[in-house]
Amino acid sequence: MKKEANKGMQMIKVMKKDWTKYIHILIIIMGAMFIAFSCFHTNLWFDESYSVAIVNHTFSEIWTIGSHDVHPVLYYEMLKIVGILTNNSILAYRLFSCLPLIILSILGITHIRKDFGKKTGIIFSFLVLFMPVTLMYSGEIRMYTWSMLFVSITSIYAYRIYKSGISNKNWIIFSIFSLLSAYTHYYALIAVAIINIALFMYFLINNIKQRNYEVKYKKYSKNLRNSIISAIIQIILYIPWISIFLAQYGQVSKGFWIGTPDFLEIFNFQFTGILEKNTYLPQMLSYIFSAIMTIYMIILFIKNFKEIKVAKLALVIYALVIVVVGVISIATPILYARYFLNITGIFLFVFAFLMSKDDNKVTLGIICTLIVITSSIVNINLIKNNYDKTNNLPIEFVQSEIKKEDIILTDNKNGFGSGLVMSSYFQNNELYFWDRENWNTEEAYKAFGNTIYNLGELENYRGRIWIISENTDNLLVDVKDYFNNNINIIKSQKYEIKYHGYKFAISLIERN
């Protein structure tokens, strides 16, 4: 009877464990659907249009053109493969950015749960898929979510190396994703460089301390060797990009679009992903939400100070990235809120680990409810903006009339972006970007097409020209003046769309 009773108890325990896994899987499924709701559209804003435009080139051209941009090119090369497989589908590009967040949430059940307990794992997956900051960029056709994934995997395996004995498998995975991070974004490069240095220093110090203890010394000495080998391999494989990195840094140091950092915005961004005049969440509500989350984290940090060593380690890495970026920004402005997405995985892990220490189910439930409510507000507004009917009007206007021999002309006098964004939809037509502000972006903007510095370069052109700029006729007027009104205006229209508040002034002219 006792044996049967024991078996019954064991079955109950197994069922309980399986039940938590089912809950975890359900959270991942619901979260994946949640972040995907706003992603089934083909609208573009400038940064996304650059991604779409550059992958229309060959792999080698992506490397060459991308070397004149301000980011490494791995993401573009990956997106190129997606383009080949999906016939350059903008929708596929967008969903491709959802994928790393889903993978990261799955790591909550496969890695975080195993290393730090089921509660931390469940909360981590929940935060990855339901925090406003990740939702905001889940469908962005940029490198941030992939970089976040690569840095997070690097961090997970760095911790496994730190905690376990000698594992070549851990070192191989760590090295691969460390290198992938470095080739995806420079903030990610800084993060993994700090992690690599931290591991090296840890094993070096303990290698010296444990010389008289054979077993421990063996562990530290072999891991120190692996650390050095890993670093050498990573550096060698990064050499093809080092010269480009130095050239990019030199270009950035001469002038960059990033201005004086807004520290309140940077703080708020960590929780909400809200930037500048973003209307997806009322500003005051976003500040209140961020303040509540911060106070909650601080309380848990202080209350569990002696039991959260791993959270402290992660926070140190996170803080060091901020410090390094801050120091570099004294000479060269690179401190920008959006770029912290690269290390958001580390931030969310710290938050999840601290939340797992909260035994008050009521408080935990309130915090999770606040997160879901805030993200739902953001998602509703994203859906409204992304699926608004006005978004398609300028594209349909051009699409209804454009011919393959037509060219597109745009400039940068009244802001920038509209003409370049539109050209990304019509990449079979030649683009001419009139760089009248001398941005020195000719090589990088080969992603879109040709750069000209005066209208005289079109002197010999005869045919139809689509003139596309911001919501003003200034470019059209300048073209008419230059060609002494010797043009025929076929049609002209202005639009203002919901997606990122873009404005378009579109005119089709013909020069005989």
N, C-alpha and C positions, 0 to 999 in steps of 0.2 A: 504493500500500500504506500509505504514511504517513497519507494522508487517511482511509482506512478505519480505521486504528488510532486516529486522533484521534477519529473519530466513535464508535468503540467506547468509548473512555475517557469521552467526554461522556455517552453513554448510561448508563454505570455511575454517573457522578456524579449524573445526574438520578434514577436509581433509588434511590440512597442518600438523596437529599433527600426523595423521595416516601415512602420507607420510614419516615423519622422522622415525617413527617406522619401516616402510618397509625398509628404507635405513639401519637402525640399524640391522634388521634381515638379510638383504642381506650381510652386512659386516661379520656377524657371520657365515653365511653359506660359504661364499667365504674364510674366514679365517680358518674355520675348514678344508676345502678341502686343503688349502695352507699348513697347518702344517702336514697334513696326507700324502702328496705326497711322502715324503721320508721314510715313516714308514712301507711299505709293504715288509719287508725282514726279514730273520731269522738269520742274522749275530749277533755275540756276541763279546763284549770285556770283560775284566776281571770282572769289577764291575757288569755288566749285567749277566755274567755267574754265579756269586755268587747268585744273585737273583733267577735265573732259577734253580740252584742246590739246594738251601735251601728249596724251595717250593716243592721239590720232597719228603720231609719228612712229618711226621704227624704234626698237629697243636702244640701238646705238644713238639715235637722235635724241631720245629721251635723256640719256646720260649727258650728252653734249649740251642740250638746251637747259636741262635742269641744273647743270653746273653753274649757270648764271643766275639761278633763282636763289632763294634764301633758305632752302631746305635740301636735305639729301633726297635721293631719287628712288629708293627702294619701293615706296608706296606706289609711285607712278608706274614702275616696272610691273608690279603686281596687278595694278589696275589695267595695264595693257593686256595682260593675259585674260582678264575678265572681259575686256572689249572684244578680243578675238573669239572667245567662246560664246558671246551673246550678241554679236554684230553691233558693237558699240552702243549697247542699251544704257541710257541714262538711269533708268529704273534699276537695272542690275548693279550699276555703279553705286547707287544709293543704298541698296540692300546689302551690298558688300561691306558697308560701314557698320551695319547692324551686327554682322556676323561675329566680329571680335568681342563685342559686349556679351553676346550669347555664350561664346566660348569661355569668356572670363567668368560668367555666372556658373557655368558647368564646373569650372575649377573649384568653385565653392563646395561642390559635393564630392569631387574626386581628389582634391588636394588640401584645401583649407579645412574641410571637415576631418580629414585623416590626421592632419598635423596639429590642429588646434581645437578640435571638438566639434560636435554636430551643431551646437548652438551658434558658434562663430561662423561655421560654414553656411548655415541657413541665412543668417543675418547678412553675411557678405554677399551672397547671391541676390538677396532682396535689395540691398543698397545699390549694387551694380545696375540692376534693371529698373529700379523705381526712384532713385534720387534724381532731382531735376537736372543736375549738372550733366549726368550721362544721357538723360533723355534728350536734352537740347542738341546734342551732337551725335545721336545714334544714327541719323541718316545723312549726316554731312559728308559730302564727297571730298573728304580730306583724309589726311594720314593719322589724325589724333586717336581714334579708337584703336587702330592697329598698334600704334606706338604704346598706348596705355596697356594693351595686352602683352606686348613684348617685354616691357619694363616689369610688369607684374610677374610674368613667368620667370624672368631673371631674378627677381627678388625672392620668389618662392624657393627656387633651387639654391640661391645663395644661403637662405636660412637652413635648408636641408643639409647643405655642405657644412655649415657652421655647427649644426646640432649632431649630425651623424658621424660615423667613422669615415673610412676611405671608400668613396664610391666614384668610380670613373664615369658611370652613367650620369650621375648628378653633375659632374664637371663638364661633360660633353654638352648636356642640355643647357646648362648655365652659360657656357661659352657661345653656343649657337645663338641663343636669344639675346645675349648681351650684344653680340655683333649686329643682329637684326635691328635692335633698338638704336644702335649708333648710326645705322644706315637709313633710319626712318625720320628722326628729328634730333636737333641739337640739344634740346632739353633732355631728351632721352639719353643722348650721348653723355651728358653731364651726370645724369642719374646713375647709369651703369658704370661710368668711370669711378664714381664715388664708392659704389658697391664693390667693385674690383679692388680698389685700394684698401677699403675697410677689411675685406677678407684677407688680403695679403698681410696687412699690419697685424691682424688678429693671430694668424698662424705664425708670423715671424716672432712676435712677442712671446707667444706660448711655446714656440720652438726653443727659445732661449731659456725660458723658465723651467721647462720640463726635461732638460738634458739628463737629469739624474734619474728619471723615471722612464724606463725603457718602453713600456706599453704606450703611455701617453705621448712620449717623444716620437714614437714611430708614426702615430696618427698625425701629429702636428707637422712633422718633417715632410711626410709624403704629401700632405695637403698644401704645404708651403711650396713644394716642388710643382704640384699641379697648378697652383695659383700662378707661378712664374711662367709655366708652359702655356697656360691658358692666355695670359696677358700677351705673351710674345706672338702667339698665333693670331689673336685678335688684332694686334697692331699691324702685323704683316698683311692680313686680309683687309685692313682699313687703309693701307698705304695708297691704293688707287684713288681714294677720296681725300686724303690729307692735304695734298696740294690745292685741290679744289676748295676745301674748307678754308684754308689760309687765304685764298684769293677772294672768297665770299666774305670773309671777315674783314679783309681790307676794304672791300667795296662798301660793306655796311658801315664801317667806321667813318666813311666820308659823308655819310648822310643816310638816314633811314626813316621810314614812315612812322615808326613807333616814337611817340613823344614822351612827355613826363608821365611817369607811372601814377595811376590813380589807386592808392593803396586800399581805399574803401571798396572800390570795384574789384580789386584782386581778392580781398577777403570774401566779399559776397559771392564771387564767382566760384569759389571752392565748393559751395553748397548748391548754388542755383544755376550756374552757367550763364547768368545774366550779364550782358555787356552793353555799355553805352545806352542808347535809346531803345533798347529792346522792350517790346510791348507784351511779351508773352506772360509776364507776371508783374503786377503792380509793384513799383519800386519799394514802397514802404512795406508791403507784405513780404517782399524778398529779404529786406533787411531784418524784419522781425523773425522770419524763418531762420535765417543764418545766425542771428543772435541766440535764439532758443537752442539750436543744435550745438553752438559753441559752448554755451553755458552748461548744457547737458554733458558734453564731452569733458569739460574741465572738472565738473563735479565727480564724474566717474574716474577720471584720471587721479584726482587727489584721494578719493575714497579707496581706490584699489592700487595705490602707488607701489606697494611692495610686490604685487602679484602680476604686474604687466610689463615685464622685462622686454618681451618681444615687441610690444607697442612702443616702448621707449626707443628701441633700436630702429624701428620703422620711422618714427618721428624724427630721429636724428638724421637719417638719410634724407627725408623730406625737407627738413630744415636746412641741411647742407646744400641741397640743390638751390634753394631760395637764396642762401648766402652767396654761393658762387655766382649765380645769375646777377645778384645785386652788385657784387664787386665788379663784374665785367661791365655792367650797365653804367658804372661811373665813367668809363671811357667810351663805351658803345651802347646805345639804347637797345636792349633786347628784353627788358623786363615787361612782359605783356601777359595779361590774365589768361587768355585763351591757351597759351602754351603750357600752362600748368596741367592741362588735360593729360599730358604725357605721364604725369606721376599721380594722377587721380586714383589709380588702382591701389597705390600705397596708402593714400589718404583714406580711402574707403575701407581698407583692411584695418587700419587703426581704429576707425569709427566702429566697425563690426566687432573687433576684439574687445573694445571698451563696453559696448552694448551687451556683449555676452556675459559681462561681469555684473550686470544689473539683475538682481533677483526679484525686483519688484515688477510683477507682471503688468500691473496697472500702468506704471510709468512707461514701461517698454511698449505697451500697447498704444499709449497716447502718442509717443514719439513716432512709431511706425504709421499710425493713422495720420499724423501731421504730414509725414513724408508723402503718403499716398494722395492726400487731399491737395497738397501743394503741386505735386507732379501732375495730378489730374487737371488742375487749372492750366498749367503750362501746356499739357497735351491737347486740351480742348482748343486753346488759342493757336497752337501749332497747326492743328487740323483745319481750323477756320482759315488761317492764312495760307497754308500750303495748297488747299483745295479750292480756294476762291476762284470764281469764274474769270475774274479780270486777268489772272496770271497768263492765260493762254491767248489773250487778245492780240498783243503785239506780235507773237510768233505766227498766229494765224494770218495776220495782216501781211506779213512778209511772205509767208509760205504760199499764199494765194496768187502771188504775182511774180515771185523770183524765178529767174532763168539761170541755167548753169553758167552762162557767160557773164552774168552780172558781177560787179565787184562791190565790196562794202567799204565805206570810208567812215572812220570815227576819229575822235581826238581826245585830248585830256584838258581842255580849257575849262570846262564847267564840271569839275569833279572827274571821275573816271568810272568806267565799268559797263555802261549800258551797251555801247556798240560792240565791245569785246565779248560781253555776255551773249548778245544776239548772234555774233559770228560763230559761237560754239555750236549753234544749232544748224549752221549752214557751212560746214567745213569744206564742202566741195566748191564753194565760191571764194575767190581770193579776197583777203582782207588787207586794207591799208590803214595802218594806225599812224595818224599825224601827231608826232611827238613834239608839239609846239611848246611844251613846258620843259623840254630837255631832261627827261627823267633818266636818261642813260639806261634804258631797259631793252634796247634793240635785240640783244642776243636772247634774253629771257623771253621776250614777247614773240620770238619766232615760233613759239608754241601756237600762237594765234595766226600769225602770217607775217606780212611785210611791215616795216617801219619806214615812214618818210618824215622828212624834216621841213618840207615846204610843199605847197601845192604844185610847184613847178615840176615836180617829179611825175606828175600825172598829165603834163602838158600834151603828150602825144597820144593819150588815151582817148578813144572814141567809143561810145557805147553807153550803157546804162549803169548808174551808180546809186547804190543805196546809202544814203547819208543818215547815220544813226548816232545820236548823242543823248545827253540828258534832256530834260524837259524844256528845251530852249531851241530857237531857230538860229542861234549864233553861227553854228557850223555851216548851215545852209546859206546864210547871208554871206559868209566869208567866201564860200565856193562861188556864189553868183557874182560877187565883186571881182574875184580873181579872174574869172572867165568872161568878164564884161557882160554878164547876163546872157551869154550865148549858150544857154542851156534851156531845156524844156522840163518843167516840173510836171511829172505824170500824176503823182499822188502824194499826199502828205497827211500825217496823223500823229497825234500825241496820246500817250497812255501813262497811267499811274497804276501800278499793280500792288497787290497786298504783300507778295513775297519779298521780304527785306525792303519794302517800300520803294522799289525801283521805279524810275521814271524813264520814259523813252520818247524822244522826238525822232520820228522816222519819215524820211522823204525819199521818194524814188525820182531820180532825174535822168535825163538823157542828154548826152553831149554829142553833137553831130560833127 
